[in-house]
Amino acid sequence: MKKARSQSSHVSRREFLMGTMAVVGSAATARAAAGAAKEVELIVWANFNEIHRYIVDLAPKYTQQNPNIKINCTLFAQRALDEKVAVALPAGQGPDIIDFASTQVQPYIQYVQFAPPDAVSFVKKNMPEAAFKECSTAKGELHTFPFYVVTSALFYNTEHLAEAGLKEPPKNLDEVAEYAKKLAKRDARGNIARAGLDLRVAGGGFGLTEKFWVLAMEPNGVHVIDKVGDKWKAGYDNEAGQKALQFYIDGLYKHKYCAIDMKHDAEAFGLGVASMFCRESWVVDYLAKNAPNLKYGVALQPRGAKDWCTLAASRGFAVPKVSKNQEEAWKFIQWLVNDENCATFFKNYGWQPWRANVDYSAAYKERPALKTFQDGLKTQGYRLYPYPQTPPAIEIYARMADRLAAAFKRADLVDNPKGIAQVMSDMAKETNQILADNNVLAK
């Protein structure tokens, strides 16, 4: 009996030791597997300060959930990023992710990786059809993952309007001009001390043309380029295009409710030296940080003679083919636009997410002006239009910006319809030449 007990005890100890070794071995294997996980550094090139802050702020949270992933985000000025991409991608270089407008991707379609099925499914399930269509090829291949939409609205200083006896924001461009004349203030020497309506009159790149297009062209029924079949032609060498330029010239030199040589844009509005201006939702975040006591409202873009509308341009993320971390890049991109992060993005960074199926009530409570932008996506009769989806579009807008900036400095264009017509005609010839150079000019 003793011997039997001894044998039983011996076997138990042996089994115990074997079991212990198995546990230790399994733990070691798990540690080795964890240690062997691919270490990845995702390189991101950001175009806007708010996007850069968003990614940098959220990166630690993502790394905590994915210890083998490191996020490295670099901010570039818009024109600098355009130039960098133009050199890098054709040379087989570049980051893992680029913060880009869908139209900006057009010249580089052959250098970007189309989204995998799970990313395509996410977009189709969570975003409007317009977002998917704008960010896809004619065959339905998603080249840019849509994140936020660039819409414009009218910001107005409520105290300035009350001071001028104006009870509500202007509804159309004629009222905008009338309001602007009443709101403008001048100093003792006649110089403008406060713009009634701040006009975007300077700044490089296609943004200058964009603001002119959104405020004065599209509402009056004129497009930068018109699609004819599968090709394009300049759409503004006409009376409506001339009236768009006249609107700016009159504001600067005839009615004098704005001036070239003064502060402009969000800074001017935040400082109270501009009573109204049209811009995107990021301004709400800017004002919260830089002019927290400013009393203002936001209204949908004013109507024109032909239409009530605003730009709805998709911006998001593209993954270059040169990236060696495409799978990780697409996973990170989808994480950036999940419910929680989208709500945080809108509230704390200002740009307007494309996703409508997210609870933004916390954003509206803290920053009520944001709701106007989201309402614009579903307001009956308020037309949303994208950038024209053709490779030379950005070049066309950039070259127009140079010509517009020069025209805005010409006081001789006041009451000079022939001069204005010549400016628009010369500009349209250049637009058509760019289209011809890219083999997309309609005959």
Steps between C-alpha positions, in 0.01 A plus 500: 500500500780737584664423168177571319462831677860584411442424133182706506682790659783477248263511205320801645821694538601412144167612363528818702843576358388425146196720544712782639740475209205510258364817661839666498551394140161637396567831674838523332342424164235769556767751597704406196194536275426842649859603464503374141198714401594722210621836625340762277546875475217658304613819331219752448519825302235747620369797304313699766601595852178357648558160338858496621390577858228237483734224390779598740255522791341162428818313405592400861157343547541295183851394596375392842249272326757393239844501670685409183366804309663841520341804332722772357301795363659799323313822419564677170369830372247426228711613207808330648316169523377535141858546384635219716243250376560603138867409538479202738227276360624484139847425639368202697529673836254627755325436830251234601207742520431841343235746623357610166197631315353246260567739211865532600536124459379511140842566339653218706238224463760260361713547812237433767369169629126445467329429830455138613148347520454566873578871454265520200224334704554746786462800270191362326337420834586820688528783247279658232512367148640837389809447715569156353438618145730801529782291645478213250596433142238453229529126569416549869853457636540705818822703468448736794339401830256790566526645848370855507306723264591859416183709497480876528261720699456866589647614834352825629568713807167529683600816689599676178171408335299622801699823506404558134135417566519169312295230669598189304781388269474575127323237291641577155799668338316826437423523871859404581625803306242731661584373848871536431462867408314568824743302716825641365678768704767748398754703688547878482704468180238285330688175532298191585528422870242220488402294197128451454573182306850360497591379151775243445735704282844349558677176579668255270355189343156384409335616826465855369310381194294267716368786714419710192326202341296422813389855580456670164503244219304184575198671665465706184502193279855507369754218536877507478489218247199340332490130418419418139475125452815361658696824448495857629511868403522833685157599626538863607581702184151646500281765660455302823875458535552871445242582767689282745817703452302823508360400841855497640615814320194695617553388858864605496491826304144622439312425822827467691385258767824303482861582416806313379732647763328391821477187712293223346332166559449339843752730667314812384162360602632391840647846562173669407647680197270309266125466552431214261692244301447159347713208611502137615418342837859506625446869576274400793796325663728795419262750660451284811874511555583853383184707553293317764292808584403585144126500441422362158266282301531272199250479212489285191670646195297792351294436187608630162292597200493140378556264792519441876801281545841437650812302429511154659852380427627176648828485682650189652790261478685340210745210533784507244599175331855560618391443862628174648240519775177519304305256716592690818431833329143406402429370850623825656294708258179313586577538871534877455140522379326272749201639692690626802782657304268669249307666782825616660630625166199721431481643851868564565654551155221665304498333160170341403497117482322340207340252737142591591428186707695625802369681808638856481281639780803567723656705221180700446462565871851639534520665157146563364627657176614157381142382459437736207766320298358157569146626431621618161557140393128426528324833435237469226586706194857573611718351227838348582758483224850349491820602329511393135661157493761532228881489539574861395235653731743607773740654248211690340387641835857590600569684175167681528598608852806683366291686245222578748745636757635737233150604391392574857770770515362686197288798600477584128251215461228700683217575253717345230302209351738467205799472734327238714395305190860500381629368832252214493565424133878485546461283809264262317749462215760383751248261659423348162870473415561303820212270408643460150846422637340218700296376202167567669386816317153471351477614140 
